[in-house]
Amino acid sequence: MKQTLNILKILSDENRLRILFMLKEKKLCVCEMLELLNITGATLSSHLKILNLNKIIESKREGRWIEYCLTDKKTIKLLEYIENNMNNKLTIMNDRKKIKTLNARESICKK
């Protein structure tokens, strides 16, 4: 019960939920996530730390970058349930469109 409540608390933050929906689509580095979210690097780092400590995401070095991805299959199923029952998916849909345009990691990360 405690683990479920903890996951629900984590998902109750809009930015963390957006991060998880983005990572459901594609592995992303910090620069790419910052490009999509309107938050500071410190705030993103804090969210990633919470998600990582709770084993919802993991990070892996990929060349010069550290990529983040989802690891918890239960969370993926929960995200699918949430998305299927959302009244307004506009933010999630907009994030997905932006993710598809991210293809020049080098130029994004130099900003």
Beta strands, then each sheet from edge to edge (+ up, - down):
strand 1: 28-29
strand 2: 57-62
strand 3: 65-70
sheet 1: 1+ 3- 2+
end
